[in-house]
Amino acid sequence: MVIETWKPQETFELGRRMGERAQAGQIICLEGDLGVGKTVFTQGFAEGLGIREPVNSPTFTILQQYEEGRLPLYHFDVYRIGDVEEMEEIGYEDCFYGEGVCLIEWPSRILEILPDRTTWVEIAKDLEKGFDYRRIRVEERA
């Protein structure tokens, strides 16, 4: 499925709708260059789960956990991961195979440990269509 958004609020709303439908054990892989709206999407996703606290990208901490929603949200930013063993050190398996939802930014850096069944959300800009335009592809992979 491909969705076009023309302003950040529309990207947020897509995230919110996906968060409302999220299920325990679901893994969302979020791909896109810096500044395409991954954090905006994630903030909407968190709102869809009922999370009210501020949500920011965990760039320097690798993992942020939010427990207040209807499901726990485990938000990974693995951009700075040097080796997959770092994921083991933070206990990724408890998150991937637990009762919450994982949202992973830069998932291509950890492909070897991702479960077979994932949802990929790829966000891309097209400046010819406008500064805030985004083309978002949502794909289930098994």
N, C-alpha and C positions, 0 to 999 in steps of 0.2 A: 504494500500500500504506500502511495506517495501523497504527502500533504504539503501544500504550499502555505506558508504564513507570510504576512506582509508587515507585521509589527510584533514586538516582543510579547505583548499580551496574548497573542494568538498561539505563540510557542508555549507560553505558560499554560494556557488553557488545554492544549493537547497533552501536556504533562499531567495536568490535574485530572483529566478524563482517564488517562492510563493508570494513574494512581488509584482512582476510585475503583477500577476493575482489577487491580493487582491482587495476586494470590500468594499465599505463603510458599516459599521455595522458588519463586520466580526470580530469574536473573535477567536484568536489562543491561545490555552492552551499549554504551553511548559513545559514538564516534563523531569526530568533527574537529576542525582546526581550532586554534585558540580564538576566542571571541565570537564563535558562531551561535552561542546561546545554550550551551550544555548546562550551565548553572541555572539559567532561567527555566529551562525544561525541568530540571531537578527540583527547583523550588515549587513549580506547579505540581509535580508528581508527589512531593511531600504533602502539599496541601490536600491533594486528593486522598491521601492516607489519613488525614486528620491531624497532621503535625503542624503545630502553630509556632514553634520556636524558629528563630532565624536559621536558614540553611545556606551554607557557603561551601565552596569547593574545598575539599580537604587536601589541597596541593602539597602542603608540607607535612601533614600528619598521615597521609595515605588513606586513613579510614575515619569517618565520622559516623557515629551511631545515634539514631533518633528512636526513642522507645515509646513516645507518647501517643502515637497514632494507633489505628486499629490493627496494624502490623508493624513490627520493628522495621526500620529502614537502615540498611548498611550501605553507606555511600563511599565508594572507593574512588580515588584518583591515583592511578598507578603510573602516571607520567614519569615520576622520578624513580620508579623501581629499577634497580640495576640488575637484579637477579630474582628469579621466581622464588628462591629460598626466602627472600624477604617477606613474601606473602605467607609462607609457613610460619615465620616468626610472629606475625600478627594474628595467627589463628584463622585464616580465611575459610577453612573448611567448616568451622562453626557457623559462619555467616552464610556460605554458599548452600549448606545442607541443613540449615536451621528453620525456624518458624517465621522468619522475616523475608523481606524482599531486598535483593542486592541491586544496586545501580552502580555500574562500573564505567568510569571515564578512562579512555585510552586502553580498551580491552585487548587490542592487538599485541600489546606488550606481554600479555600473560595467556596467550592462546592455549598453550599446552596444559593449563590447569582448569580451563573453563569446562563446565559440563557440556555434554552434547546438545542439550536442549536449552536454548537461550533466545531472547528477543533482542534484535539489533535495531537501534535507532541511530541512523546516520543523518547528521545535519550539515548542510552545505549552504554557503552564500552564493549569490550571483549578483554582483554589483551592477550589472547591466539592467537588472530588474528593480534595483533600488537598494539603498543602504540596509534596510531592515528586512528585506526579502530572505526567506529561508526555504530550502527544499528539504523536506524531511521524509526519509524512507524508513518505514517500520517493517521488519521482516522477522518471522519466526524461523529459527534454524533448529534442526534436529539431527 
